[in-house]
Amino acid sequence: MREFVLTASQAEACTALDEFFDDDALSFAIIRGPAGAGKSALLQHYFKRSHSFDDALIVKLAPTHQAKSILDSSLKFGEGAKTLSSFFGLMMVTHPQTLAEEFREPGKWVLINEDR
């Protein structure tokens, strides 16, 4: 198997992740990049290194079901990936006039029925 060689931006991301895990004031990190940029490969490499994450809860989140499937197949640690909407309990709603879509937190519903 070929040794994984980090690009300059991946090496920079590893340094940022090291700083993230060392700083108790930080609670989440976001790894961004276009499809095929090597985000999953970077994370697989990073978590295979000899780091101890005893108190870290690693949650793999993706914006779409397709991206979730890619995370599940490429990152073989921790629990299965979740979509952002599933993790945060959001639902997609469509505005009836504009047809614009947006995520909303599920609210509470109050139904009022008048007795006759």
C-alpha positions in Angstrom: 0.0 0.0 0.0 1.2 3.5 -0.9 2.2 5.9 1.8 -0.2 8.8 2.1 1.5 12.1 1.2 -0.1 15.3 2.5 -0.5 18.3 0.2 0.5 21.6 1.7 -3.1 22.5 2.5 -3.7 19.1 4.1 -0.6 19.5 6.3 -1.9 22.9 7.3 -5.2 21.3 8.2 -3.4 18.7 10.3 -1.7 21.5 12.2 -5.0 23.2 12.7 -6.6 19.9 14.0 -3.7 19.5 16.4 -4.3 23.0 17.8 -8.1 22.3 17.9 -7.7 19.1 20.0 -5.2 20.9 22.3 -7.5 23.9 23.0 -10.3 23.1 25.5 -12.1 26.3 24.6 -12.8 25.0 21.1 -15.8 22.7 20.7 -16.1 22.0 16.9 -14.0 22.0 13.8 -15.1 22.2 10.1 -13.2 20.6 7.3 -14.1 22.3 4.0 -13.2 21.7 0.4 -14.6 20.7 -2.9 -15.5 17.1 -3.8 -12.4 15.1 -4.4 -10.1 17.5 -2.6 -9.0 14.8 -0.1 -11.0 15.8 3.0 -11.9 12.2 3.9 -8.3 10.9 3.1 -6.9 13.6 5.3 -9.2 12.7 8.2 -8.5 8.9 7.8 -4.7 9.7 7.9 -5.1 12.1 10.8 -7.0 9.7 13.0 -4.7 6.8 12.2 -1.7 8.7 13.6 -0.6 7.9 17.1 -2.9 10.5 18.8 -5.0 9.8 21.8 -8.6 11.0 21.6 -9.9 9.4 24.8 -12.2 12.3 25.7 -13.1 13.4 22.1 -16.5 12.7 20.6 -16.0 12.5 16.9 -19.2 13.0 15.0 -19.1 12.7 11.2 -21.6 15.1 9.6 -22.4 15.7 6.0 -24.7 18.1 4.2 -26.4 15.5 1.9 -27.2 11.7 2.0 -24.7 11.2 -0.9 -21.9 12.9 1.2 -22.9 10.9 4.2 -22.5 7.7 2.2 -19.1 8.7 1.1 -18.0 9.5 4.7 -19.4 6.1 5.9 -17.4 4.2 3.2 -14.2 6.2 3.5 -13.9 6.9 7.3 -13.7 3.6 9.2 -13.8 5.0 12.7 -16.5 5.9 15.2 -20.2 5.8 14.6 -21.8 6.1 11.3 -22.1 9.5 9.6 -25.2 11.6 9.9 -26.7 14.3 7.8 -26.7 17.8 9.3 -30.4 17.9 9.3 -30.7 14.6 11.1 -28.0 15.5 13.7 -29.6 18.9 14.5 -33.2 17.7 14.2 -33.9 20.0 11.3 -36.6 19.5 8.6 -36.7 20.9 5.1 -39.6 23.1 4.4 -40.7 24.8 1.2 -42.2 28.3 1.4 -45.6 28.1 -0.5 -45.3 31.4 -2.4 -41.6 31.5 -3.3 -40.9 27.8 -3.4 -37.6 28.6 -1.6 -36.4 25.7 0.6 -34.9 26.1 4.0 -34.1 24.1 7.1 -36.2 24.7 10.2 -36.1 23.2 13.6 -39.1 21.1 14.3 -41.4 23.3 16.3 -44.3 22.5 18.6 -47.7 22.4 17.2 -50.8 23.6 18.9 -54.1 22.4 17.4 -57.2 24.3 18.3 -60.5 22.7 17.7 -63.7 24.5 18.5 -66.5 22.4 20.0 -69.9 22.8 18.3 
